[in-house]
Each structure stands twice: as C-alpha cells, then as structure tokens.
Amino acid sequence: MVVSRDWPEISVLECILGGLHVQVDVEPEVERASAKLAKSKIDALIVDCDLDGSAKFLVGIREEMNTVPLLIIGSPQRRQLSSADASFVFEKPISVEQAVRKLSAARNLILNGRLRYHRHPLDVPVHVSYGRGKRIVADLLNLSQGGMAIQTDSADSLPGAVSVAFTLPGSKVNLRTQGDVVWNRGKNAGIRFVGLPPRKTRALQLWLAQQYLTN
C-alpha cells in the first residue's frame, strides 16, 4: 500500500513495482489507510511523510509494521525521514535507480516473510515418538519452516516433547528432529521443530520455496 498524494512520485513507484510483479494499492488519505490496515493484511507499506497526518499515522502503525517492510518517502528536511523505524527511506525526487534498488530489496523481504510463515498442505505419514518407546504414525496436514500440524487419534495424549520423522515428497530428504507440541485440538496437534540441523533446515527451506513458487 502506498499512502501519498504525490502523483508524480506515485507514478515512479507504480512503474517499478509493476515491473517487479507487485500489486499497488494507493490511498491518499491517512484515515482511510488506517481503516484498510485494520481490516486487511498487506506485504509492505510506503508512506509519504509530506502528507498531512503522516507523522501521527506512522506512530499509530509502527508496532503493526514490525513483520513487514515499512518504506517512507518525503522531502529531506522532514524529521520523520531520520526518526521513523523504516526498512527503507526515499528522498524526493525519487530516482529510478534508487527506487529499483530499494524496492527490489523490499520485494525480497516480502518473499522471505511469506516463505517463513507459509504453511504448505501435505498428506504424508509422519512417525512420532515420545515417552519410553511409544511410537505412532500420524497424518501430516501442513508443513512450515518452523513446524507442522498433524492428525492422529492420539493427539490428546501427546506430551510436550516428541520426536518426528518424515520424508519430503518428491525428494530423498529425510527429516528427523525433536519437537514441542504447542497446541492440541481434537485429533489435530501442532508441533514446533527444535534443533533441526542447519543442513536439514536449508533443505526444508528450499523445498518449501520450490512448492510456494510453483503454486
């Protein structure tokens, strides 16, 4: 979302973001931008500090923007340009070279954020071990970089610490790691990975990235 009324600068941003295959939603009113942010999720926010009410707007949304890139633009004399907790800062007039470099970096941050929290649906068996030699075979429902959701009739009886083992579909990568059961709902349970080796972590990240980009 771009919060600005500076249409020449907006045109530059729209042109470059379009080339990066990023959809742009322009909002010239800070009040309406706040209302949209309260109701919908965005991948990045660009705020024009020359817009009336932008300083108060930035203070109000700063905590909410911790998980996505915040970019600010404005005249060099604006204090917000140096004080805002922004991922990237643009000074007007925005040069195409500067915008391409910074917006490309912002796009990479967006993609990394999506991949970090993306849950890929799966239907493969996962072996769960716990206690003293207890083992069950559960159905893997979805998988992320940090953990998984499983389905099993024994979900309610799973303790806090478990071991899980499964194979990534279409690959020879076997993942075996410790995990913590972080939630139980009926037959379903959520497990957070603990101590997954770096090489296996990288293999999982690459596999999830491939699935995400393919879909």
C-alpha positions in Angstrom: 0.0 0.0 0.0 1.2 3.5 -0.9 -0.1 6.3 1.3 0.5 9.5 -0.7 -1.0 12.2 -2.9 2.2 13.0 -4.7 1.1 11.5 -8.1 4.4 12.1 -10.0 6.3 10.1 -7.3 3.5 7.5 -7.1 3.8 7.0 -10.9 7.5 6.2 -10.5 6.8 3.7 -7.7 3.9 2.1 -9.6 6.0 1.6 -12.7 8.9 0.0 -10.9 6.7 -2.2 -8.6 4.7 -3.3 -11.6 7.9 -4.5 -13.2 8.6 -6.4 -10.0 5.1 -8.0 -10.2 4.0 -6.3 -7.0 0.4 -5.1 -6.9 0.0 -1.5 -5.7 -2.9 0.0 -3.7 -2.7 3.8 -3.5 -4.5 5.6 -0.6 -4.3 9.4 -0.5 -6.0 9.7 2.9 -4.3 8.5 6.1 -7.6 7.9 7.9 -8.8 5.6 5.1 -5.3 3.9 5.0 -5.6 3.2 8.8 -9.1 1.7 8.2 -7.8 -0.6 5.5 -4.9 -1.7 7.5 -7.2 -2.7 10.4 -9.2 -4.9 8.1 -6.7 -6.4 5.7 -3.2 -7.8 5.5 -0.5 -6.2 3.4 3.0 -7.2 2.4 4.6 -3.7 2.6 3.7 -0.1 3.3 5.1 3.0 1.7 4.2 6.3 3.5 4.7 9.9 2.2 5.9 12.0 5.1 4.9 15.2 3.3 1.2 14.1 3.6 -0.8 15.8 6.4 -1.3 13.5 9.3 1.5 11.1 8.3 3.5 11.6 11.5 0.6 10.5 13.7 -0.2 7.7 11.2 3.4 6.4 11.5 3.3 6.4 15.3 0.0 4.6 15.2 1.0 1.8 12.9 4.7 1.3 13.9 4.1 -1.7 16.1 1.8 -3.4 13.5 4.5 -3.0 10.8 7.2 -4.9 12.7 6.6 -8.0 10.5 6.5 -6.3 7.0 8.7 -3.8 5.3 8.0 -0.1 6.0 9.2 2.4 3.4 8.9 6.1 3.8 9.4 9.0 1.3 9.4 12.7 1.6 11.4 15.9 1.5 14.9 15.7 3.1 14.0 18.3 5.8 11.3 16.1 7.2 12.4 14.7 10.6 10.4 11.5 10.1 12.9 10.5 7.4 15.6 10.0 10.1 13.5 9.1 13.1 11.0 6.5 11.7 11.8 2.8 12.2 11.7 2.3 8.4 13.1 -0.5 6.4 14.0 1.9 3.6 14.0 5.7 3.1 13.5 7.6 -0.1 14.2 11.3 -0.5 12.2 13.2 -3.1 12.6 13.4 -6.0 12.9 9.6 -6.2 15.5 8.5 -8.7 14.6 5.4 -10.7 18.0 3.8 -9.9 17.4 4.3 -6.2 13.9 3.1 -6.3 14.8 -0.1 -8.3 17.5 -1.0 -5.8 15.4 -0.4 -2.6 12.1 -1.8 -3.9 13.9 -4.9 -5.2 15.3 -5.4 -1.7 11.9 -4.8 -0.2 10.4 -7.4 -2.5 13.0 -9.9 -1.3 12.0 -9.1 2.3 8.3 -9.7 1.4 9.1 -13.1 -0.2 11.2 -14.1 2.8 8.4 -13.2 5.1 5.9 -15.2 3.1 8.1 -18.2 3.0 8.8 -18.0 6.7 5.2 -18.2 7.7 3.8 -20.2 4.7 2.1 -23.5 5.6 2.2 -26.0 2.8 -0.6 -28.5 2.9 0.5 -32.1 2.8 -0.9 -35.6 3.1 2.1 -37.9 4.0 2.8 -40.1 7.0 4.9 -38.8 9.9 6.4 -41.0 12.6 6.1 -39.5 16.1 8.0 -40.9 19.0 7.6 -39.9 22.7 7.9 -41.2 26.2 9.5 -44.5 26.7 9.5 -46.2 23.3 6.0 -45.1 22.3 5.5 -44.5 18.6 2.6 -43.6 16.4 2.1 -42.9 12.7 0.2 -39.7 12.1 -1.0 -37.8 9.0 1.0 -34.7 8.2 -1.5 -31.9 7.4 0.7 -28.9 6.7 4.3 -28.0 7.0 6.3 -24.7 7.5 9.9 -23.8 8.2 9.2 -23.8 11.9 6.9 -26.8 12.4 4.0 -28.9 11.3 0.4 -29.8 12.0 -0.6 -33.5 12.3 -3.7 -35.5 12.7 -3.9 -38.6 14.8 -6.4 -40.3 17.2 -3.6 -40.0 19.8 -3.2 -36.2 19.6 -4.7 -35.6 23.1 -2.2 -37.9 24.7 1.0 -36.4 23.1 3.3 -34.9 25.7 5.2 -31.6 25.3 8.3 -33.2 23.9 8.3 -35.5 20.9 10.5 -36.7 18.0 9.2 -36.6 14.4 10.5 -38.2 11.2 9.2 -37.9 7.7 10.3 -37.6 4.1 9.7 -34.6 1.9 7.6 -35.7 -1.1 9.4 -35.8 -4.4 12.8 -35.8 -2.8 15.2 -38.0 -0.9 15.4 -35.7 2.1 14.5 -37.5 5.3 13.9 -35.1 8.2 14.2 -36.3 11.8 14.1 -33.8 14.6 12.9 -33.1 18.1 9.7 -31.0 18.6 7.4 -29.4 21.1 3.7 -29.9 21.0 2.4 -26.3 21.1 -1.4 -27.0 20.7 -4.0 -29.8 20.6 -7.4 -29.5 19.0 -9.4 -32.7 18.9 -7.4 -35.1 16.6 -5.1 -32.4 15.5 -1.8 -31.2 17.0 0.8 -28.5 16.2 4.5 -29.3 16.6 7.3 -26.8 16.6 10.7 -28.0 15.5 13.5 -27.9 18.0 17.2 -28.4 17.0 16.7 -29.2 13.3 20.3 -29.4 11.9 21.3 -26.5 9.7 21.7 -28.6 6.6 18.3 -30.1 7.0 16.8 -26.7 7.8 18.2 -25.4 4.5 16.9 -28.4 2.6 13.4 -27.8 4.1 13.6 -24.1 3.2 14.5 -24.8 -0.4 11.8 -27.5 -0.7 9.1 -25.1 0.7 10.3 -22.3 -1.5 10.0 -24.5 -4.6 6.5 -25.5 -3.7 5.4 -21.9 -3.0 6.8 -20.5 -6.2 5.4 -23.4 -8.2 1.9 -22.8 -6.9 
